[in-house]
Amino acid sequence: MTVTENTTERKDGRVVAIAGPVVDVEFPRGHLPEINDAVQLTVSVDGEDTPVMAEVAQQIGDSRVRIVCMKPTDGLRRGQPVRNLGHGIQMPVGDAVLGHVFNVIGEPLDTDDLGEVSERWEIHREAPPFKDLEPKAQMFVTGIKVIDLLTPYLAGGKIGLFGGAGVGKTV
């Protein structure tokens, strides 16, 4: 990551180029956001303003960054302000999120109200230290007796199931 000159004060940038979901933004010199930082801009379609979250993907020089928008950019125009949030995209965590489905920017897709969300974690964060991991050999029950018997899988790992067409992979 590149360290900006002034980390105490964040200033807004301006859209300078748009290519679908990829947008180039110019910030005042010395106020570039970090790579993986979240920025927010507003898109206006049919008189309705919609906030769009984006992530800084690249610092391209000349006080410019390249961002990737997480929602459609229809209605976005050059010169529009872009707010540097000063942190990465964050997801809600805790008991309130159990059983819910979220999009990549932490918005619930299956409900309008999550209730009390106690904390949010950035999506780009360090992995826990190996000494803090708790290895346990617990079988992941698929419900398909042949797979559970012949190729048992461990819970918590990555699983790839390959097979030809029409052999029942989706069962």
Buried (B, 14 or more C-beta within 10 A) or exposed (E): EEEBEEEEEBBBBBBBEBEEBBBBBBBEEEBBBBBBBBBBBBBEEEEEEEEBBBBBBEBEEEBBBBBEBBBEBEBBEEEBEBBBBBBBBBBBBBEBBEEEEBEEBBEBEEEEEBEEBEEBEEBBEEEEEEEEEEEEEEEEEBEBEEBBEEEEBEEEEEEEEEEEEEEEEEE
